[in-house]
């Protein structure tokens, strides 16, 4: 069973104990100065740390983007939906025939027409724009990361890929 337990470490920061469904255990300590320490524990002995890494704040945020699928998403997951209670996150790669190419987020009135929000754009070169504004132009090969309720995301996908809602 997957679980995350959080503990305050006075004068130090926060400690998160993550137990994966696989049985693996990971402890993450976020220091008040921004450092992160991560400890991986042996499967057969959850008290035996087998590896440890320390990251500064910038490194930790980059790793979070990688793990969270913002920087790279496996090909098999390009259209997968991740359910977060009533929210869904979907990645859509801009194909050459999409009618939205060359238009801005604002021109399409994405939020107004669909209720969904574009939370990131990831270019072919892996350059990313988090929380893009209405002036951002849709370009071929860019992956658009959308969040909203299932119906909102469905409308947004249709707007982007087909040109209507």
N, C-alpha and C positions, 0 to 999 in steps of 0.2 A: 504494500500500500504506500502511495506517495504521500509524504508529509513534509511540512516546513514548520520549524519551531523557532521563534525569535526571542532573544533574551537581551536585555539592556546590560551593558558592561560599563558601570559608572566610571567616568574619567577616561574611558577607552573608546567606546562606540557601541555598536550593535553586533550581536552574534546570531547567525542563522545556521541551524542544523537541518540539512536537507537529506531525507531518506528517499531514494528512488525506488520505483517498483521492482527494479532489478536486484535490490538488496544493497546496493552501493550507498555509502554515506559520504556526504560532502559538508564540511563546515566552512562558512565564510564569515570572516570578521571584518567589519567595516570600521576602520579607525576614524576618530573625529578629525584627523588631519588629512583624510581622503585616501589613505593607503587601504588596500584590501589584501587580506591573507586568506588563502584557500588551502584547506587540508583535505586530502582524499584518504579514506580509511579502507583497510582490507575488508573484503566481503565476509570472510570467515571469522574475522576478529574486529568488530566495530570500534574497539578501543585502540587499535594499532594504526597510527597514521603512516601511510606508505609513501606519501609525497606531499610537498608543500610548495606554494608559489606566492610571491608578494608582487602586487601590481600597484602602480600609482593610479590616481584618479582617471587620468586620460587613458591609460592602458586598459583599465577596468571597463570603461565605457566602450572602448573599441571591441573588447572581448564580448561584452553584453550585446552589441550590435551583431556580431558574428553568430553567437549562440541563439539570439532571438530571430535570426533569419533576415535581418535588414540588409546586410552586406551580400550574402549569398544564400540562395535557397536552392536545394537540390532540384534537378529537372523534374523529378517525379512529383514534386510538391508545388509546382508552379501555379496550380489553380486550387490547391487545398484550402479549406476554410478552417480556421482555428476558432473554436467556440469559447467565449468568455461570458458565461451566464447567457444574457441575451445579445451580447455583442459578438460580431464576427470580424475577423481580419482576413483580407484576401489580397493576393498578389496578382496583378495582371500585367503581362508583358505586352508592350505596344507593338502590334503587328503592322506591316506595311499597308494593309487595306483598311485600317481603322480611320473613320471619318474625323476623329478628333485631332489627328496629327496636324501640327501647325497652329492649333488653337490654344488659348490659355484656359486655365482652370476657371477663371472669372467669366470668360466668354461663354463657356458651357454651363455656367451657373450650377455647378455640380451639387453643392450643398443645398441650394434653394430647390432644385428639381428632384433631388433624390433623398436628401437628409443624411447622406453618408459624408464622411470627411476623408480627404486624402491626407495621410499622415507622413508619407515619405515618397520620394522619387529616387530611384537608383538607376544611374546611367549605365550604358554598355561598358564604360571604363571603370565601373564600380563607384564613381563619384556619387555621393548621396546628398540629397537635400531633405532635411527633416522639417516637417510642418511647412510645406511650401505655400506661398501666398498666391493670390488670384492671378498674378502676373506671369506665373510659370507656364511655359509652353510645352505641350505634349510632343515628344520626339520619338521617332521609331527606335525600337530596341530598349527604350526605358521601361523599367518595371515600376508600376504604380502600386503603392500599398494603401489600401482603403480600409476604414473601420466604420462600423455602423451595425444596426440591427440587420438580420438576414435579408429582409425585403428591401431595405435601403441599399445594401451592398449589391443586391441583384439588379436594382434599377440603375445604380451607378455603372456596373459592368456593362449593361445594355446601352447606356448613354455613351460610354467611351467606345465600345466595340461596334455598335450599330448606328449610333447617332440619334437615338430617340429614347423616350422613357415610356 
